[in-house]
Amino acid sequence: TAVVFAEAGIDCILLDGYVLTPLVPYAVKKLGAACGVMITASHNPKQDDGYKVYASDACQIRAPMDREIANEILNNLEPWTDYEKILSNRRKEFPDDPCLGLSQKAKTKEMLKEYYKSLEASGLKTGQAKISDGPNSIKPPSFAYTAMHGIGFPFAKQVFETFDLPPFLAVPEQKEADPTFPTVPFPNPEEKGALDLAKKFAADNNCDIVVANDPDADRLAVAEKDRSTGEWTVFHGDQIGTMLGLWIWEQIGSKSDKPVSMCVSTVSSKMLAEIARREGFLVEETLTGFKWIGSRSAALQAEGKRNLFGYEEAIGFACGDVIFDKDGVSAMAVLSELALYVYRERGMSLKDHMQSLYDKYGEFVSHNGYYFINDHSVVATIMDRLRCNGTYKMDVGPYEIESICDLGEPGYDSAKPDKKPTLPTSNSSPMMTLRFTNGCVIQLRPSGTEPKFKYYIEMKGQPGVPRDVVEKELKTMVGIVLDKLLEPEKNGLKKV
């Protein structure tokens, strides 16, 4: 990529060696660059690399720019010059340099230094490790870290030092970058079993909390060991997002002289929005993906708000307003400070802290899944039947629908005066959201890339109602409503 830019006469800064993905949007913003490119394995299978592109606003590209770039690629499939010959000559000239003499070491060090300085000055650092124990304190947690065979270790180590956090222990087998990912079949911290080695290492070394980055260090997974039973809790993305969002509101947002906003993907939990409603800040939903979360965060900031957090349930978190893209390194530091605070000031674990939030704001119980589709034409059949010629009259059994939002073309939102949705609409990947009077939200979305019809369902319980009661109500409702809405047997949908 750097060679292509150079041959086209475009100034390009190639960051030296492996860097954390969030450094690229940070550098775009800091340097006022026209765009940024990150080549990354991310959490993909080992044979697949990703090519991530940032626009001049330091947010990931979105429509119409993505389509315009794709069209330019198709119109220029013939290479403009013999790039392989240029690369071959550079490999001979710089045999020991993976960047082939093109990188700027000094600029890379400068950007990293500025990145950590920006985090420190953002208000995210609250100095929890230096505060004395209180009357309710329990022994502070110790941390184990895994880079999941990625590039995160040196950056995670530096961010712990920047936040004055106690050093973590790193899982030795997964500490160094290795594109073959030898200890995990799929290097995604969300995948079942991906944290097994880290949890064993933590238990063997008396660590309470595992923090994990994906290979390019832009996502964060968290697990905690119960000191009494030795059992592990692996927090899902919505739980981490809720804890981080509330913490950032309490530490920064509640003191802000500007209105505070946060952004979440529409398929994420509604719990942070409920907290925002009660505490006095704004949570706005976006389409799935950080290209939407980040760009809307930047827009809200430009409108005069202070956008302090963004997240998606797939363990992607943007803490503060340093960059509006997911950053597993800064999120890890913020989460670790939260853990130190909770253990010290509240005398409880993260698991118990999360339960205290459920007790205060209500249990939020989710039931997500998908059906396999044999014939993709049934998608249109299902969606057309739900729309019912624009009347949206649908049978949902004994339950009552409060509002309907349809992001298929041309779009519909019963909650808006003009009946038009605020989020972008799409024919290729429509989404329909049904809100029920009992607190349940059902979102239906046929996949645009896989033969799947996905559903995201969440039930909100009233504060004080036990989780098992909410779970029972949700289970009953799911069985009735999915059958009536999707007619799986009639439409040939196969349940996983």
Secondary structure, 3 states (H helix, E strand, C coil): CHHHHHHCCCCCCECCCCCCCCHHHHHHHHHCCCCEEEEECCCCCCCCCEEEEECCCCCECCCCHHHHHHHHHHCCCCCCCCHHHHHHHHHHHCCCCCCCCCECHHHHHHHHHHHHHHHHHCCCCCCHHHCCCCCCCCCCCCEEEECCCCCCHHHHHHHHHHCCCCCCEECHHHCCCCCCCCCCCCCCCCCCCCCHHHHHHHHHCCCCEEEEECCCCCCEEEEEECCCCCCEEEECHHHHHHHHHHHHHHHCHHHCCCCEEEEEECCCCCHHHHHHHHHCCEEEEECCCHHHHHHHHHHHHHCCCEEEEEEECCCEEEECCCCCCCCHHHHHHHHHHHHHHHHHHCCCCHHHHHHHHHHHHCCEEEEEEEEEECCCCHHHHHHHHHHCCCCCCCCCCCCCEEEEEECCCCCEECCCCCCCCCCCCCCCCCCEEEEECCCEEEEEEECCCCCEEEEEEEEECCCCCCHHHHHHHHHHHHHHHHHHHHCHHHHCEEEC
